[in-house]
Amino acid sequence: MKISILYEDNHLLLVEKPINIPVQADRTGDSDFLSMLKQDLKIRYQKPGNVYLGLVHRLDRPVGGVMVFAKTSKAASRMSDLIRRQAMDRKYLAVVRGVPQKNQAVLEHHLIKNNRENKVYTVTANHKKAKKALLDYRTIAKTEELSLLSVQLHTGRPHQIRVQLSANGTPIYGDQKYGQNINRPGQQIALWAHSLRFEHPVNKEMVEVNCPPPKEQYPWGIWKKLHNKTHF
């Protein structure tokens, strides 16, 4: 598989994750992205033995887009701290069913995860296991049935965007887990990690990478004129 490298130096590797590939090894036994990247580094730099590559954050298996990995343990530790401090600007594009009641809004929910089902649910704030989830969205374009949203994460809960947009009455197109009442089996989820912006953990310069969704794939192709935009 050809790996699309968006940025690389001695400390970081930013790449485009393909859809439907797990980020790391799981119980399915399918090939995972982290192992692919390690093998690619091993070959490109002719490294003997094991290759270090730190997993900084995750994307759900069906979701594609930009991801950052750490090539050193020092960078991994500092990038993890950036995420803990919510100092990484993470933006996504999502095509949702219907039209949100508000063109833009901040969504706040409290979530719990059922690990056995691998599914996340909204609960009241006083639930003993609840974790606050916060994002904001803005409507970029819409048709009668679908809307294109720019979403910015402020917390990093499992399945957060999928759960919150569904709870807001606009499930993501193709999401079988949180929009099963409206989406059909086989439809590809239209959620894409569009951009990352953060302070480099070593040289302290700003790193910004944008990654457009696949314009040849439905429903992204509805808004082809927007595909050359880097900021939403």
C-alpha positions in Angstrom: 0.0 0.0 0.0 1.3 3.4 -1.0 1.7 5.6 2.1 0.9 9.3 1.7 3.4 11.3 3.8 2.2 14.8 4.6 5.1 16.0 6.8 8.2 14.3 8.2 11.3 15.2 10.2 13.5 13.5 12.7 10.8 13.7 15.4 7.4 13.5 13.7 5.6 11.6 10.9 2.2 13.0 9.7 0.4 10.8 7.2 -2.9 10.2 5.6 -4.6 7.2 7.2 -6.6 5.2 4.6 -10.2 4.3 5.4 -11.2 0.9 6.8 -7.7 0.0 8.3 -7.3 -0.3 12.1 -4.7 2.2 13.6 -3.1 -0.6 15.6 -3.4 -4.4 15.9 -6.7 -5.6 17.2 -8.6 -8.8 17.7 -9.5 -9.1 14.0 -5.9 -9.8 13.1 -6.2 -7.5 10.1 -3.1 -5.6 8.9 -2.8 -2.4 10.9 -1.6 1.1 10.0 1.0 1.4 12.8 2.8 -1.8 11.7 2.7 -0.7 8.1 4.3 2.6 8.9 7.0 0.9 11.0 7.8 -1.4 8.1 7.9 1.5 5.7 10.4 3.4 8.0 12.5 0.2 8.3 12.8 -0.1 4.6 13.2 3.6 3.7 15.9 4.2 6.3 17.4 0.7 6.2 17.0 0.3 10.0 18.1 -2.9 11.6 15.9 -4.4 14.4 12.7 -2.9 15.7 11.6 0.6 14.6 10.2 3.0 17.2 7.0 4.8 16.3 4.8 6.3 19.0 1.0 6.3 18.7 -0.1 9.8 19.7 -3.9 9.7 19.0 -6.4 7.4 17.2 -8.9 7.4 14.4 -11.8 4.9 14.2 -11.2 2.1 11.7 -13.6 3.3 9.0 -12.4 6.9 9.3 -9.6 8.3 7.1 -7.5 11.5 7.2 -4.4 13.1 8.8 -2.7 11.4 11.8 0.5 12.3 13.6 3.0 9.7 15.0 6.1 10.3 17.0 9.5 9.0 15.8 11.2 9.4 19.2 10.1 8.7 22.8 10.8 12.4 23.7 8.4 13.6 20.9 5.8 11.0 21.9 5.8 12.2 25.5 5.5 15.9 24.5 2.8 15.2 21.9 0.8 13.3 24.5 1.1 16.3 26.8 -0.1 18.6 24.0 -3.3 16.5 23.7 -3.8 16.3 27.4 -3.6 20.1 27.5 -6.0 20.3 24.5 -3.3 22.3 22.7 -3.7 20.5 19.4 -6.1 22.0 16.9 -8.0 19.0 15.3 -10.5 19.7 12.6 -12.7 17.2 10.8 -15.2 17.2 7.9 -18.4 15.3 8.2 -21.3 14.8 5.9 -24.5 14.3 8.0 -28.0 13.3 7.3 -30.4 16.2 7.4 -29.7 19.9 8.3 -28.7 21.0 11.8 -31.1 23.3 13.5 -28.3 25.8 14.0 -25.7 26.6 11.3 -23.1 26.5 14.0 -23.0 25.5 17.6 -21.0 24.1 20.5 -22.1 20.6 21.5 -21.6 19.3 25.0 -22.6 15.8 26.1 -21.6 13.3 28.7 -20.6 9.9 27.5 -19.9 6.4 28.7 -18.4 3.5 26.7 -19.7 0.0 26.7 -16.5 -2.0 26.0 -18.3 -5.2 25.4 -20.4 -3.6 22.6 -17.7 -1.2 21.6 -20.3 1.5 21.6 -20.6 4.9 23.3 -23.8 6.3 24.9 -24.9 9.7 26.1 -25.8 10.0 29.8 -26.5 12.6 32.3 -23.7 14.7 33.8 -24.1 13.1 37.3 -23.5 9.5 36.0 -20.5 8.2 37.9 -18.6 7.1 34.8 -19.6 10.0 32.6 -16.9 11.9 30.7 -17.6 15.3 29.3 -17.3 15.6 25.5 -17.1 19.0 23.8 -16.9 20.0 20.1 -18.1 22.8 17.9 -19.4 22.5 14.3 -20.1 24.9 11.5 -22.3 24.2 8.4 -20.3 24.7 5.2 -22.8 23.6 2.6 -26.0 21.6 2.4 -28.5 19.9 0.1 -32.1 19.0 0.9 -30.9 15.7 2.5 -27.3 16.2 3.5 -25.1 18.8 5.2 -21.3 19.3 5.1 -19.9 20.3 8.5 -16.6 21.5 9.7 -16.0 20.0 13.2 -13.4 21.0 15.8 -12.7 18.7 18.7 -12.0 20.0 22.1 -11.9 16.6 23.9 -10.9 13.3 22.6 -13.5 10.7 23.6 -14.0 7.4 21.8 -16.5 7.8 18.8 -17.1 11.4 20.1 -18.0 13.1 16.8 -20.2 10.2 15.7 -22.1 10.1 19.0 -22.5 13.8 19.4 -23.7 14.5 15.9 -26.1 11.6 16.1 -27.4 12.9 19.5 -27.9 16.3 17.8 -30.3 14.7 15.3 -27.9 14.6 12.4 -26.1 11.2 12.2 -23.1 11.0 9.9 -23.8 9.6 6.5 -22.8 5.9 6.3 -22.3 5.5 10.1 -23.7 2.0 10.8 -23.2 2.2 14.5 -24.8 5.6 15.4 -27.1 6.0 12.4 -28.3 2.5 11.8 -31.9 3.6 11.5 -31.2 5.8 8.4 -27.9 4.4 6.9 -27.7 1.3 4.8 -25.1 -1.5 5.2 -22.2 -1.0 2.9 -22.2 2.7 2.9 -18.9 4.3 3.8 -18.9 6.6 6.7 -18.4 10.3 5.6 -16.1 11.4 8.4 -12.6 12.7 7.6 -9.7 14.0 9.7 -9.1 17.2 7.7 -6.4 19.1 9.5 -3.9 19.2 12.4 -2.2 22.3 13.8 0.1 22.3 16.8 3.4 23.5 18.2 6.3 21.2 17.2 7.4 19.4 20.4 11.1 20.1 19.8 11.7 23.1 17.6 8.6 24.9 18.8 7.6 26.0 15.3 3.9 25.7 14.3 3.1 22.6 12.3 -0.1 22.7 10.1 -1.1 20.0 7.8 -4.3 19.7 5.7 -5.6 16.6 4.1 -8.7 16.8 1.7 -11.2 13.9 1.6 -11.5 11.7 -1.4 -13.5 13.8 -3.9 -14.2 10.8 -6.1 -16.1 9.1 -3.3 -19.8 9.7 -2.6 -20.9 11.9 -0.8 -17.7 14.0 -0.8 -18.0 14.6 -4.5 -21.2 16.6 -4.1 -19.1 19.6 -3.1 -16.1 19.2 -5.5 -15.5 23.0 -5.7 -14.6 23.0 -2.0 -11.9 20.3 -2.3 -9.1 22.7 -2.9 -9.8 24.7 0.2 -7.4 24.1 3.1 -9.3 26.1 5.7 -13.0 25.8 6.6 
